[in-house]
Amino acid sequence: MILNTVNTVDQRKTTVPIADKNTDDKNIILCTNNLCLCYGTKPAIENISVKIPERSITAIIGPSGSGKSSFLCCLNKLTQMNEDCDVTGSIRFRDQEVLADEVSVTKLRCQIGMLFQTPNPFPFSIWKNLELPLRHHGIRNKEIITEKIETVLKDVGLWQEVNNRLKNSAQTLSGGQQQRLCLARALILKPEVILMDEPCSALDPLSSQHIEKLIRDLSSTCTVAIVTHNLAQAQRIADYVAFFWNQDNKGQLIEYGTTEQIFKSPRHELTKAYVISGN
């Protein structure tokens, strides 16, 4: 239904993204300029330019195949895990160019964490899932490790549920608990940005509500960029929305603005067709 409605719009007008003019550059934590990604010879996204304010939630919406997840993976160089990926353009994280060769991927992923669509706890104990990233980044003091693990489990609302079975396998947790554990694992290194790729798509409604609340709480200290197909979720939790569309087999940014503007007064006809037909 959504695609049928949107396909009636003249797509020739989708080549230049409409941006939010009210964003204060002083508060920008992530900025992309003409960002392009190709898998081999096949382009995935083209000329994505967007500014993401710090301590905010940006929802990335659009149909499947529009490059949303590919865009997200560029932001902390997860694309480097695929040798066929070629990323060009610019990604600025504060004052550093993310795509520069000298940027440490290990350090970058401490600052820009990632939560995936499907919960992916390591096949170890709950405790070890949280201890491993700390030790990997040079934290060895047991008291500090213990304090950080307890704090982060409380932050994601898991402490009361798991404090008496921290040595049990993380695989014994429910799906919602596993996703919160994975969020805790990402947060334990105190990142400035968390990237989330449809974190609620595999969860039941109650678990999704819990994750949504955590995301809202996170935005007081952290910047969140979340890919979601759930337009109602985007409206509930996001401060800003970026609408992607597949144009000529390449993901392109069509419009970016505040959540209220995108859903109540979209400037682009494609955006209007998509958000109306999805509600």
PyMOL commands that set and color helices and strands:
alter all, ss='L'
color gray80, all
select helices_A, chain A and resi 2-6+11-13+25-27+68-74+78-81+105-111+126-136+142-155+159-162+170-172+175-187+205-218+231-237+259-264+269-277
alter helices_A, ss='H'
color red, helices_A
select strands_A, chain A and resi 28-39+42-53+57-61+85-93+96-97+112-115+193-197+223-227+240-247+250-258
alter strands_A, ss='S'
color yellow, strands_A
deselect
rebuild
show_as cartoon
